[in-house]
Structures are given as C-alpha cells and as structure tokens.
Amino acid sequence: MRRSAAVVVAVLGLASVAGGLVHGTSSRSLPTWLLLGLLGLVTIPAGLAHGWPWLCVGVAGAGFLTAPTLSAVADAVSRLAPAGVRGEATGLQSSAQSAGLALGSPLVGAAIDVSLPAGGFVAAGLAGLAAALAGCLLSRRCPPLRAPTPARRKPAGRTDATQVP
C-alpha cells in the first residue's frame, strides 16, 4: 500500500476512535437513523477530493460518525430485543451488517466502474441516506415498546378451556 493510502486509512481510523470516544462520553445519543443519515451525507463530499490530503479531510467526517453509528445500532438492537432473544437479535444484526458489506462493496465498485472514483463515495453515501430515511419512517410508524401492565398480563399456566380433567 502506498504511503498516501496508509495515511488516509489512518485518518479514517483515528477519526472513528475520536467519534467513538465523544459518543461514549455523551449522556444522550442522537437517533440511530439520524446518525446513519449524517454518515451518508458526509461520505458524499469525500468523492470531491483532489489529492490524498483533501481525501484525508473528506474521510475525517465519515470516520468521526462511523463508531457512533455502529454503537447506536448495537445499542438499539440490545435495548429493543426482549431478554430471551437478545442473543439471537444481535446475531441477526451482525449477519445483516455482514450482508450489507458483502452487497455494498460490489455496488460501490460498479458505481466506480460506470462513473469516476467519486461515484463510489456518492453511491455509498446515497445508500446510507436511503437506509436512514427508511429508519426514520419506520421509527415514526412503530409505537415505542412498553412493559406489560398487570391488567394486560396473561397467566403463564393453561386456561380453563385447555385444561384436561
């Protein structure tokens, strides 16, 4: 790997660590869909960079939002999943993330092939914005989960209709 590419990767990684530290010390997080939308939005301008120093500037914003976004997704899954299926839910989230990376890489590569290298950043950013929009719409549509009240709880045993004499 050329030195300039290594510097860009290092800037991306350091910005991600910094973003994770800032996110971890904050008392309140932004909604997951908003973090993902911001990540998609700041990814697009990285394609406008002319030369690796400007690319470092361009990827710093995306790096700063990467760790908080991944952390917010993991937190949302563990918070929303009932305790009995939390392990399964986090496993499915990990699988979905792996599938997104596996499908996204060739799509970004195809965008680069049919346009310019900047097309890869645009494709990735637009995909992030589309996923954020879907998350925003779904979060407004679904009511928040509430713990069952004593009046709504069902007995754990059988009901009279299903008991055998």
C-alpha positions in Angstrom: 0.0 0.0 0.0 1.3 3.4 -0.9 2.1 5.8 1.9 -0.7 8.2 1.0 -3.3 5.4 1.1 -2.0 4.4 4.5 -2.3 8.0 5.8 -5.9 8.2 4.5 -6.8 4.9 6.3 -5.1 6.1 9.5 -7.0 9.4 9.4 -10.2 7.4 8.9 -9.4 5.1 11.9 -8.3 7.9 14.2 -11.4 10.0 13.4 -13.5 6.9 14.1 -11.8 6.4 17.5 -12.4 10.1 18.3 -16.0 9.9 17.3 -16.5 6.8 19.4 -14.9 8.5 22.4 -17.1 11.6 22.1 -20.2 9.5 21.6 -19.3 7.3 24.6 -18.9 10.2 26.9 -22.1 12.0 25.9 -25.1 11.5 28.1 -27.5 11.3 25.3 -27.2 9.8 21.8 -28.8 11.0 18.6 -31.3 8.7 17.0 -29.7 5.8 15.1 -31.4 6.8 11.8 -30.1 10.4 12.2 -26.5 9.2 12.8 -26.7 6.9 9.7 -28.1 9.8 7.6 -25.3 12.1 8.7 -22.8 9.4 8.0 -24.2 9.0 4.5 -24.3 12.8 4.0 -20.7 13.4 5.0 -19.5 10.5 2.9 -20.6 12.0 -0.4 -18.2 15.0 -0.4 -15.2 12.8 0.1 -15.5 12.0 -3.6 -14.8 15.6 -4.5 -11.3 15.4 -3.0 -8.4 16.2 -5.4 -5.4 14.5 -3.9 -4.8 12.5 -0.8 -4.5 15.4 1.7 -8.0 16.6 0.7 -9.3 13.0 0.9 -8.0 12.8 4.5 -10.2 15.9 5.2 -13.1 14.3 3.4 -13.0 11.0 5.2 -12.4 12.5 8.6 -16.1 13.4 8.9 -17.2 9.9 7.8 -14.7 8.4 10.2 -16.0 10.6 13.1 -19.5 9.2 12.6 -18.7 5.6 12.0 -18.2 4.3 15.5 -21.1 6.2 17.0 -23.4 4.9 14.2 -22.3 1.3 14.8 -22.6 1.7 18.5 -26.1 3.2 18.3 -27.3 0.3 16.1 -25.9 -2.3 18.5 -27.5 -0.4 21.5 -30.9 -0.1 19.7 -30.9 -3.8 19.0 -30.0 -4.8 22.5 -32.4 -2.3 24.0 -35.4 -3.3 21.8 -35.0 -7.0 21.9 -36.5 -8.9 24.7 -34.0 -10.6 27.1 -34.9 -14.1 25.9 -34.0 -13.4 22.3 -31.3 -10.7 22.7 -28.5 -13.0 21.6 -30.4 -14.1 18.5 -31.3 -10.4 17.7 -27.7 -9.3 18.0 -26.6 -12.3 15.8 -29.1 -11.3 13.2 -27.9 -7.7 13.4 -24.4 -8.8 12.8 -25.5 -11.0 9.9 -27.4 -8.1 8.4 -24.3 -5.9 8.8 -22.1 -8.5 7.1 -24.6 -8.9 4.3 -24.7 -5.1 3.8 -20.9 -5.0 3.5 -20.9 -8.0 1.1 -23.6 -6.5 -1.1 -22.4 -2.9 -0.8 -18.8 -3.4 -1.9 -19.7 -4.7 -5.4 -22.3 -2.0 -5.8 -19.8 0.7 -4.9 -17.3 -0.9 -7.2 -19.9 -0.9 -10.0 -20.6 2.8 -9.4 -16.9 3.5 -9.7 -16.6 1.4 -12.9 -19.5 3.3 -14.6 -18.5 6.7 -13.5 -15.5 8.1 -11.6 -13.9 7.1 -8.3 -16.1 9.8 -6.8 -19.1 7.7 -7.8 -18.2 5.2 -5.2 -18.5 7.7 -2.4 -21.7 9.0 -3.8 -23.2 5.5 -4.1 -22.2 4.7 -0.5 -23.5 8.0 0.8 -26.8 7.7 -1.0 -27.3 4.1 0.3 -26.7 5.4 3.8 -29.2 8.2 3.3 -31.8 5.8 1.9 -31.4 3.4 4.9 -31.6 6.4 7.2 -34.8 7.6 5.6 -36.3 4.1 5.9 -35.3 4.0 9.6 -36.8 7.4 10.2 -40.1 6.4 8.6 -40.2 3.1 10.5 -39.4 4.7 13.8 -42.2 7.2 13.4 -44.7 4.5 12.4 -44.0 2.0 15.1 -45.1 2.9 18.6 -42.5 2.5 21.4 -42.5 -0.8 23.2 -44.0 -0.7 26.7 -43.7 -3.2 29.5 -47.0 -5.1 30.0 -49.2 -3.7 32.8 -50.7 -6.1 35.4 -54.1 -5.9 33.7 -52.7 -6.9 30.3 -50.6 -9.9 31.5 -51.8 -13.3 30.7 -51.4 -16.2 33.1 -48.5 -18.5 32.5 -50.5 -21.7 33.0 -53.3 -23.1 30.9 -56.7 -21.5 30.7 -59.9 -23.3 31.7 -60.7 -24.2 28.1 -57.4 -26.1 27.6 -57.2 -27.9 30.9 -57.6 -31.6 30.9 -59.9 -33.1 33.6 
